[in-house]
Amino acid sequence: MADLGVTLAGVKLKNPVIPASGVFGYGREYAELYDLDILGSFSWKGTTAAARPGNPQPRIAETPGGMLNAVGLQNPGIDAVIAEEVPNIAEIFHGPVIANVGGFTLEEYAENCRKLADCEQVAILEVNISCPNVHAGGRNFGCDPRAAAEVTRAVKAAARQPVFMKLTPNVTDIAEIARACADAGADGLCLINTLLGMRIDLNSRRPVIANRTGGLSGPAVLPVALRMVWDVYEAVKLPIIGCGGVDSAETAAEMMLAGATAVEIGAANLKDPYICKTIVEALPGVCERLGVSRISELTGGAHP
């Protein structure tokens, strides 16, 4: 059987399968369905300094090939997560955990990462720079190379764990943002976050989502995610967690061939809560079919 182990910035995972932030909460619900220890890791729900109720309803809508969401970083706040969720995670999952960190100022990002420094099971910080910068008129940190670099430097100065910057696809040149993060000291990158989209209700003639727009995820975004992972793999020499439209062992392998070291699975969990378990169990067969004894051999394998 193929060796499914991969390494992200020195952090060893038993396999490359990671449920993505936003669909897996803090693991509680999925732990009732299957043994989470089958996973390589999981990325917990995006966490900010203060508790957030999220955006008004409706904030989720189906769309052909995927879904739109504008949940709005609903979470209980970093202090509650450390006090209540981290101890529970230790009971239900015994591998390295990825903490997804949000923020609206440089200081908030840094302080959140500083507070997580003593959480031993948190092995990687996944810093979501799709958040709006309140000091720059609401423009997302991840849309500007200089702002992305500033966040990277701020969290690197505060963090104990390796820092992976999660990049937004809503930019002209994602490789430019990736290079800015790499030059500022990032240990790795995660891409992509959701694509901005909307639907309109014909009867009301109003947007379906109360927030007007939402993030598009699901199979529809896979070709975009693959192209962006490919471009970033060519641009920087950092490990990449690929994310966007993965819903099978085959599409996970495709993401790795584009350049990803590990793969996050997002919206597919909402359609089939067992999907990550299914993918892990199917990966050895895919490796055999592709003629590799170690799944890490797939990373970047489609590049010249």
Summary of the structure (lengths in Angstrom):
residues: 304
radius of gyration: 18.0
end to end distance: 27.3
largest distance: 55.5
contacts: 1109
relative contact order: 0.17
helix: 37%
strand: 21%
